């Protein structure tokens, strides 16, 4: 794997003032950071995740029989030039705060996740090259699928160049709170696309 950081079964880890560059490959399985099963109590602070054909940050249990990652925090980080910014699935208690996401097709994908907190995030300079169109048409700000107990607040979006919608809700979503959104340049996209049982 050319993934700069691939973590499994780690309890207690802090990374600060770092750059994780996944520019060495072109597979959609290649991420700048892959936080796999069994991880807990991780902190990433002032870390840049860049040039990923997959996700800047992938948080999820690749093996559903294993313990899901939990208590993962990202503070004062940035993601740039990736297909997805954050791909958070099969995990819980994930916090993203004071973070910027630039030049991504889709900023956040949340699937089968719970207790996710997203606060004070800036999304801009979106692209729509749909790098993995045979896998998923990744576009927009938030794609939320089978996710519960999640708060999204204080998010600023410049939708210039963005495809899809700000929010796509799929399947069952439960107790999702969205507040203090500030969006501009939305002439070509919608605010919500709802295909959910929420």
N, C-alpha and C positions, 0 to 999 in steps of 0.2 A: 504494500500500500504506500502511496505517496502522501497520505493524510498526515499533516505535520504533527497532530496530536490525536492519538487514539487511546482512550482511557476505559478501563473496565475494573470493577471491584475495588474501588479506591475510596477510603473514608478519610476525609480531611485533607484538602489540597488547596493551595492558593497560588495563583499566577498573577503577576503584576508587571506593568511596563514592558509588554512583549508584543511581537508581531508574528502571526502565524500565516504564512503565505502558501496557498495550495496551487500555485501557478505551474506546477511541474507535470500536470496531467490534464486529461479532458473527459474522464468518466464521471457520470452523474453520481457515482458512489464515492467520489472524492470530495471530502469536506476539509475546511481549514481546521476544525476541531470536531471530533466525534466522541461524545460523552455516552458511552454504552452502558450496559446493564451493571447493576451492583454499585454504582457510584453514589456517594452521599456526602453532604457538607463540603461542596466545592465552591470556591470564590475565584472569579476572573475579574480583575480590576485594571483599568487603563490598558486593555489589550486590543489589538487590531487583528481582525480576521479578514483576509483579503484573497481575491483572485481564485474563487472556488467554482468549479463547474457544477458542483452539487450545492451544498449549503455552507454558508459561512460558519454556522454553528449547528450541529446536529445533536439533539439530546433525545435519546430513546433507547429502549431495550431491543437490540437487534434479535434477541431470542426471547420470545414471550414466556418461556418457561423459567426465565431467570428473574431476579429481583429488579424491579424498575428503578431507574435513577430518581433520586429525590433530594431536595434541599440544595439546589444549584443556583448560584447567584452570578449575575453579570452586572457590573457597575462601571460607569464611565468608559464603556467600550465602543468600538466602531466596527461595522462590517461594510466592505466595499467590493464591488465588481464580482458578484456571485449570482448564481441562479436564484436560490432562496437565501434570505438573510438568516432567520432562525427557523429550524425545522424541529418542533417540539412534539413528541408523540410518546404514548405509553410511559408517561412520567408524571411526577407531581411535585408541587412546591418549587416551582421555577420562577425566579425573579429577574426581570430585565429592567434596569433603571439608568437614566442619564446616558442614553446610548444613541448613536446615529447610524442610519442604514442608508447607503447610497449605491446607485447603479446596480440594483437587483431587480429581477423580474417580479418576485413576490417577497415582501418584507418578512411576514410571519406566516408559517403554517402550523396550526395547532390541531392535533388529532389524538383522540383518546387520552387527553391530558386533563389534569385537575389542579386546582389551586395555583394557577399561573397569575403572576402579577406583572403587568407591563406599565411603567410609569416614566414620564418625561423622556419620550423617544421622538426623534426627528427622522422622517423618511423623505428622501428627495432623489432627484436625478434617476428616476426609474427607467428601466429598459424593457423592451418587449421582444427580445430575440427568441424567447421560448426555446431555450437551449435543449430542453428535454421534451419536445412536443409529443414524442412517442410514449413517454412515461406519464406526463401530466402537463396540462396547459397552465404553467405557473405564471400568474400575473395578478397584480393588485397589491393591496396593503396587508389585509388579514384574510386568511382562509381558515375557517373554524369548523371542525368536524368532531362530533361526539365528545365534546369538551364541557366541563362543568366547573362551577365555583371559580370563575376567572374575572379579573379586573383589568380593564384597559383604560388608562387615564392620562391626561396631559400629553397627548400625542399631536404632533404637528406634521402635516403631510403636504408636500408640494407634488401634486398629481400630474405635473407636466411630463408627458411621455409614458404615463402609466396605462396599462390595459386592464380590462376586467372591471372590478369595483373596489371601493374601499374595504367593504366587508362582504365576504361570501360565507353564509351559514349553511352547513350541510348536515343532514341526518339529525340526530338528537343533540341539542345543546341545552344546558340547564344552568341557570343562575350566572349569566354573563352580564357584567356591568361595564358600560362604556360611558365615559364622561370627559368633558373638557377636550373635545376634538377640535382642532383648527386645521381646516383643509382649504387649499386654493388650487386654481387651474384644473377644475373638474369638468370642463366642457365635454370631454370625450369619454367619461366613465360615470357609472352610477354610484350611489352611496351604499345601498344594500342590494345584494342578491340573496334571496332566502329560499333555500331548498331544504328546510329544517323542520323537525317536529318539535322545536322549542316552544 
